[in-house]
């Protein structure tokens, strides 16, 4: 027999179900009962498989049937095929419900500290078999990856303008705050006015970034030069290490510093800088089940952070007599 005959369409899934059920039940009558069909249908189906293979699969006995030397290996392989099909069907079902699969998300400074990690934690608690791939980069780089289909979602600061194929959803507003280490001498000074802070070393965002332009506008509005002693950096690991080990001051999204015991937020007002944080995705592509599941958790965590931000603003207003 040529093995091509098994792949030309004549061998059906129902044949595999039939022969494995006959082997399990031991008689054609009980196999028919288990499959809710008549015995002649079972007999005809078994004859079709045996004619296709050219060998008998069962030996007929007075009280039933037993697999032949040809039937035993074929039945075991049939069981394996059916098991793989059941697994495939379960994986499709799980994919449809967002329980299995992969979602790839890009992130940058805003959103990377609390929003995305909390959303991922909630997602994994609900769907532990779903894989989340996180890629970090600049907003421009992540936009290109999103357009190329290499990302499902992008989490971070929303842009004032994006390519027409992208759509944005705001999840919460996050103020930019000035931050220094807990033991920084600025905390013992008489004032934290921006004019007094210029004499310390600073970490600034790179030129041509939105936050850099906004910071420069704040200094210009105050009639102050940019700090002469500064490092320009966007690496969060490098930035934080410099913050906790030296006397630098940096402007960061509030949620990056608010839960860090080694950092303290300064009451210096930067009221003109507030970031809209949210999700960017392709407008012309329906999200996968996995992407939709992560998006729902991002919305939940965004609402919680928005409420936390309001409470934090009220506490600051009471403590410093103003909202920064």
Buried (B, 14 or more C-beta within 10 A) or exposed (E): EEEEEBEEEEBEEBBBBBBBBBBEBBBBEBBBBBBEBEBEBBEEBBEBBBEBBEBBBBEEEEEBBEBBEBBEEBBEEBBEEBEEEEEEEEBEEBBEBBBBBEBBBBBBBBBBBBBBBBBBEBBBEEBEEBEBEBBBBBBEEBBBBBBEEEBBBBBBBBBEEBEEEBEBBEBBBBBBBBBBBEEBEBEEEEEBBBEEBBEBBBBBBEEEBBBBEBBBEBBEEEEBEEBEEBBEBBEBEEBBEBBBEBBBBBBBBBBBBBEBEEBBBBBBBBEEBBBBBBBBBBEEEEBBBBBBBBBBBBBBBBEBBBEBBEEBBEEBEEEEEEEB
